[in-house]
């Protein structure tokens, strides 16, 4: 007799996973944010009481989210803050059985607050090495342009990426608001980053429409798209993404919290999957949205009507869309296969 399938939430919790769209500062735990707020209370409205952060992290719209996010950015003042934050994020991810993560860093924000580029990179690399040794998790970096800060921020981000270039750096991104910040502003920066061997992973189609995704593809040479959910409103774009197997980094709870989507019931994830677009499931800024990668997998499973075997397929899709080397991908895929076989009693497809 076949053993009964394990509860889906338990299966997701133990499932080996990768995280491809998670922000550095946005991953600071309530305890970390509160401690930093208490330490740097001179210039921030962020509460130093962890229990008060839930209210503080309630957003009226995407612009308000950016405002709150930047207030937390202001708490990261020195390399020690950077290293501790990075290491703590790795610890939290490892507790969710995340084996590999591409963490989005915004060096410009730290550099403008007085941390030298070299010290910033040294701090995250130190945390990366310690996390690998202590937790068995591999971290890689996406250097992200904060679009709201314009061309000067792009110049600094590109300079750090090419001149300092920490060992963990694999990709070049663009975040912040889309309205009023055309993707084309940063075409030369992405061209230079791609010429240097970095992958292109800009945000697009989160708070703006399908035209933002087209611009990311056509102008910035995007290989994956951060969010990209607006693609569901453009049939031609859906076909383009499906034919070229360009993955979207989907973050369902984030999209609702920033009011990019009105409710989970209205989330376009099912439409994207139905169109054959590759999707990965991610957490974006998990403590700010009271979520986790494990919780986002559960949300995706509900939206898509997945059983445990198909949730494992979702984890495999994340691995395949990552910028990990082939040997690293094979290692994690084998681990997912072994886990699924041991829990479900069937060989993977």
N, C-alpha and C positions, 0 to 999 in steps of 0.2 A: 504494500500500500504506500502511495506517495505521501510524504509528510506534508502537513498543511503549510501554506506559505506564511512567512513571518509577517508580523504587522509592518505596514509600509513605513511608518515613521521610524521603527527600529532598523529596518533595512537601510533606509537613507542615512541614518546616523552612522552606521558602520561602513557605508560604501566609500571606497577610496575615490577622491574627487580632485579636480583642479579648479582654481579660481582665476578667471581671466579679466575681470573688471571689478576691481576694488581699489578704492582710493586710500592713500597713505594716512592723511590727517583724518579723513572721514571714517577711518576704522578705529580711531582711538576709543577705548572703552569708557563708559561713564566714570569709572574710578580714576582712569588716567586723566580724562578731561577735568574732573573736579580737582584732582591734585595739582594739575598745571594751573588751573584758574586760581587756586589758593596761593600758589607760588608766584604767579604773575598778576596779582589782583589790581595792579596800578592802571591797566589800560584796556580792560575788557569787561563787557557785560555778562560774560558767561558765568552761570551759577557755580559756586564751589561745593554745592550740595548735590551729590549724585541723584537723589530723589527728585530734585527740581529740574533736572535736565530733560526729562520726558516732555514737560510742558515747553521748555525752551526749544526742543527739537520738534515742534509742531509747526508746519510750514503752511503759509497761506497760498503761495504760488512759487514758481521756479525762482523768481527774482529774490524772494524772501529766503529761500533755501541758500542761494549764493551768499546773501548777506550774513546769515548765521554761520555758514561754512567758513567764511573769511574771518569771523570773530574767533573761531577755534584755531584757524591757522595762526592767528596772532599770538597764540599761547606757546608756539614752538620757537624758542628763543636762542637755543645754543645746541652744539653738537650732542651733548648728553641727552637733551630732550629728544633729538632726532633718533639716536641709537636706541633709547629705551622704548620709544613709541614703536619703532620697527620690530624690535625683538618681541615686544608684547603682542603685536599683531600676528607674528609668526606662531607664537605660543597658542593664541586663540584659534588660528586656522588649523593647527595640528590637532587640537582637541576635537575638531570636526572631521578628522581623517582627510584633510587636504594634504596632498603629497607635493603639489607644485602650485605656485601662484605667481602671476604677473601683476605686481603692485604698481599702481599709477602714482608716480611722484611728481611734485611740482617744485623743482629746485628754485625757480624764480622767487617764490613766496618766501623761502628761507633766506635766500641771498639778499633780498631787499630788506630783510629784518636783521641783517648784520652777520649772518653765518657765511663765511667764505665758501666758495664753490668746492674747493678741495676738501674742506672740513666736512661739508655736508655729504659728499660722496664717500669719504672715509668712514663716516658714522654709519651710513646705511650698509656699506660693505662689511664693516665689523659685525653688525647685527645679522647680516645674511650668513656669514660664516659661522657665527655662534649658533644661529637657529638650525643650520644644517647639522651641526655636530650634536646639538642637544635634543632636537625634535625630529630629525630626519626629513625635514621639509626643504624643498628647493625654492628659493625666491629669485625672481628676475624683475627688472625694472622697465617701466614705460615712462619716459620723461615727457611730461604733459605741459603744453603751453596753456596758461590761463587766459583764455580769449578776451576776457573783460579788460585785461591790462594791455592789450594791443600789441603793436609791432615791437616795442622795447622788450616786452616779456618774451616774445618769440626769439629775438636776437640773443638774449641771455640764455634761454633754454638750449638753443642750438649750439652756442659757444661751449656750454658745459658738456653737452652730449659729445661734441667732437674733440674738444681740447682735453677734458678730464677723462671722459668716457670710463666710468667704473665697469668692472668685469661683468657685473650682472645686467648691464643695460642691453635690451634686445629690441626696443621699439620706441617710436616717437608718436606723441599724441596731441590732441587739442581738446580742451574742456571748456567749461564755463557756458555762458549764455550763447545761444545761436542767433537770436534776433538782434540785428544791428552789428553782428560780428560775422561777416561773410567768410566762408571757408577759403575763398580765393585770396584773402589778405595774406595767407601764410603759405602760398604755393611755393615760393622760393626756399622757405625753410624746410618744407617737407621734401623738396627735390634734393636739397643738400643732404638731409638725413638719410634718405633712401640711397643716394649715391655712396654714402659711407657704410651701407650695409644694414641700416636699421629698418625695421618693419614699420609700416604706416598704419596707425590705429586711431584715427580721430573719432571724437564723438560727433554724431550727426543724427538727425531725425528723432531727437528726444523731445525737445520743446518746440521745434520747427517742423516743417512739412517735408515731403519727399524730395523737394528740390535741394534740401540740405544734404541728403544722402547722395544724390547725383553729384553734387559738387565735391563731396568727400572722395567719391570714386574717380571722377573725371579730372579733378584739379589736384587732389592731394595723393592720388594713387593708393587709396585705402585697400588694405588686404583683409582687414576685419573692420567692422563698424561698431563703435561704442553706442549701444542702445539700438538705433536704427528702426524703431518700431513704426515710424511714420511710413515706412515702405509698404505697409499693409494697405495704404490708400492709393497705391499706384501699381496697377497690374503689370505694366511694362517693367517697372523696377523689380517687382517680385520675380518675374521671369529672368531678368538679368542676374539677380543674386543667386537664383536657383541654378541657372545654367553654368555660372562660373564658380559655384560653391563658395561664395563669399559669406562668411559666418557673421551673424549678429550677436553681440554680447547683450543678452536680454536680462533686465533687472526688474522683475514685476512689481515688487513692493515699492521700490524707489519711484517708479513711474507714477504710482498712486499718491505717494507722499508729497511729491513735487507738483502734483496736479497736472502732470503731462497726460495722464489717463484718469478718468473720473472714478473708476472703481475697478477692482480685480475682475469683476464679471464682464467688464467692457474691454479688458486687455486684449490686444491683437495677437498674442502669442499663438493661439490656435490657428489663426488665419495664416500666419507666417509659416508654421509647420505644414499646414495643408498645402501650401504653395511649393513645398520642397526646399525652402530656404534653410540652410544650416543654422541652428541656434545653439548657443551655450547659455547656461543659467549661472547667474552671478548675483552678488549682494550689494555692490556699489559702495554705499556708506553705511554699513550695517547697524552700528549703534545709533546713528542719527535716525534710522528708520525702524528701530526696534526689531531688527531681523538678524538673520545669519544665513550663511550659504546653505546649511542644512534646512532651514525654514523655507528658503527660496525653492529648493528642490521639491519640498512638499507642496508648495503653492503651484509650481509647474505641473506636478503630477495630477493635482486636482483639476487645473485648467485644461489639461490635455487628456484626462481620463486614463492615466498610465498605471499599469501594474508594475511590480518590482522589476521584472525582466526588462521592461521598456524604460524604466528609470535608469537601470544600468546602461542602457544604450545612450541615454542622455549624458551620463558621465563619460562614456567613451567618446561622444561627439566633442565634449570639451577638451579632452586630451588631443584629439586629432586636429582641432582648431588652434592649439597652442603653438608657441614658438620654441618649444622644447625640442632637443635633437631627437633623431629617430630612435636611438637606443633608449633614451629616457622615456619617450612615448611608449615604446614596446614594453618597458618595465612596468609602467603604470597600467597599461592595457591588460597585461598578463595578471596583474594583481586584481583588477576589476573582474576579469574572467574567473579567477580562482575564488574570489569572494562570492560572486553570483552563483557559481556552481556549488559551493559549500552551503549556501543559504537556501538555494532554490532547487538543488538536486538535479540540475539539467545543464548540459554543455551549452556554451554560448553559441549563437548563430555564426 
